Amino acid sequence: MDFIHVIAVCVFHRDGMILVSEGFDPVHKEIFYRPLGGEVMFGERGENAIRREIRDGLKTTLAEIKYHSFLENIFTFENQTHHELVLVYEGRLSNNLLYEAKEITGTETGEELAIKVIWKRLDEFGSDDPPLYPEGLLKLAYQIVSKERSYLG
C-alpha cells in the first residue's frame, strides 16, 4: 500500500481487562488482538468513527468517550506494508451487559464477517502470547487501566 490510513481505536476497560477483537494473519500464522475501532472516513472526526464502528459492529452506543493519545503504526500484514495514524480513545459502552460477557460476536463494518470480541487482561499480552496491536498500544492501555477509576468510572 502506498498511502496512509487514519484509524481510531477505543480502549474499553473493566477490572484490569480491555475489550479486543481477535484477528489472524494467515501468512505468519499468527493470532493477534486489537482494540475496537476502524478507519476514519474523509470529513469524519475520530470520535464519530468510533461511534459508527461500535454501533455497526456491536449494535450498541457509547455512554462516554475521551481522546487519549496518538500512535503511528507501520507494519506488515499478509506480506503487504501498511502505514496508519492511530487516534486512541478511552470509552464506556452504553450496554452494561457487554461488560459481563466473556465473548461477544461482533461484525466488521460494511461486511457480514463475524468477529470475535473478548475481554483480556493486560498481562496476557506477554512476549510468548499473541500480541496487542498497534505497537505501542499496550503501554497506553496500562496507563488507561491504571487510572481505572478515571472520569469514566
C-alpha positions in Angstrom: 0.0 0.0 0.0 1.3 3.4 -0.8 -0.9 5.6 1.3 -1.5 6.3 4.9 -4.7 5.3 6.7 -6.1 7.2 9.6 -7.8 4.9 12.1 -9.4 5.4 15.5 -9.5 2.8 18.2 -11.1 2.8 21.6 -9.9 1.2 24.8 -12.8 -0.1 26.8 -11.8 -1.5 30.2 -13.0 -3.2 33.3 -11.2 -4.8 36.2 -7.8 -4.6 34.6 -9.0 -6.0 31.3 -9.6 -4.4 27.9 -12.0 -5.3 25.2 -10.3 -6.5 22.0 -11.1 -8.2 18.7 -9.2 -11.2 17.7 -7.5 -11.3 14.3 -5.4 -13.7 12.3 -2.5 -13.2 9.9 -2.6 -16.2 7.6 0.9 -15.5 6.2 2.6 -15.6 9.6 0.0 -18.0 11.1 -0.3 -15.5 14.0 -3.3 -14.7 16.2 -3.3 -11.1 17.3 -5.6 -8.7 19.1 -6.5 -5.0 18.7 -9.0 -2.7 20.3 -12.2 -1.9 18.6 -12.4 0.8 16.0 -11.7 1.4 12.4 -10.9 3.7 9.6 -11.7 7.4 9.9 -13.5 8.4 6.7 -12.8 11.7 4.9 -14.6 14.5 6.8 -15.3 12.3 9.8 -13.9 13.0 13.3 -12.1 10.2 15.1 -14.7 10.1 17.8 -17.5 9.7 15.3 -15.6 6.9 13.6 -15.5 5.1 16.9 -19.3 5.7 17.4 -20.0 4.3 13.9 -17.8 1.3 14.3 -19.3 0.4 17.7 -22.9 1.0 16.5 -22.4 -1.2 13.4 -20.1 -3.8 15.0 -21.6 -4.3 18.5 -25.1 -2.9 17.9 -24.7 -0.5 20.9 -23.7 3.1 21.6 -21.2 4.8 23.7 -22.0 6.3 27.1 -18.8 8.3 27.1 -15.6 8.8 25.0 -12.5 10.8 25.5 -9.4 11.3 23.3 -6.3 9.8 24.9 -3.3 9.7 22.6 -1.9 9.2 19.1 0.3 6.4 17.6 2.0 6.0 14.3 2.0 2.3 13.1 4.0 0.9 10.2 3.5 -2.9 9.9 3.3 -5.8 7.6 0.1 -7.8 7.2 -0.4 -10.5 4.6 3.0 -9.6 3.1 2.0 -6.0 2.5 3.4 -2.9 4.2 0.7 -0.7 5.8 1.0 2.7 7.4 -1.5 4.0 9.9 -2.0 7.1 12.0 -3.9 5.8 15.1 -6.2 8.0 17.2 -6.5 6.3 20.6 -9.6 6.9 22.7 -10.9 5.7 26.1 -14.6 4.9 26.3 -17.5 3.4 28.0 -20.2 1.3 26.3 -23.9 2.1 27.0 -24.9 -1.6 27.2 -23.6 -2.7 30.6 -24.3 -6.3 29.8 -21.3 -6.3 27.4 -19.1 -5.7 30.5 -20.3 -9.1 31.9 -19.9 -11.1 28.7 -16.9 -13.4 28.3 -17.1 -13.4 24.5 -19.1 -11.2 22.1 -19.8 -11.8 18.4 -19.5 -8.6 16.5 -19.5 -7.8 12.8 -16.9 -6.0 10.7 -18.4 -2.7 9.5 -19.7 -2.9 5.9 -19.3 -6.7 5.8 -21.1 -9.8 7.0 -17.9 -11.1 8.6 -18.3 -12.1 12.2 -15.5 -11.1 14.6 -14.7 -12.5 18.0 -14.5 -9.8 20.7 -13.3 -10.7 24.2 -12.0 -9.2 27.4 -8.3 -9.8 28.0 -6.1 -9.0 31.0 -3.1 -6.8 30.0 -0.7 -9.4 31.3 -2.0 -11.8 28.7 0.0 -9.8 26.1 3.5 -11.0 27.1 6.3 -11.9 24.8 5.1 -15.5 24.4 1.5 -14.6 23.9 -0.5 -13.3 20.9 0.4 -9.6 20.6 -1.8 -6.5 21.0 -1.6 -4.1 18.0 -0.9 -1.4 17.1 2.6 -1.4 18.5 2.8 0.9 21.5 -0.9 0.4 22.5 -0.1 -1.9 25.3 1.8 0.8 27.1 -1.1 3.2 26.6 -3.6 0.6 27.8 -1.6 0.2 31.0 -1.8 4.0 31.5 -5.6 4.0 30.9 -6.3 0.9 33.1 -4.0 2.1 35.9 -6.4 5.0 36.4 -9.3 2.6 36.3 -11.5 5.0 38.3 -11.0 7.7 35.8 -13.7 10.1 34.7 -15.3 7.1 33.0 -15.9 5.5 36.4 
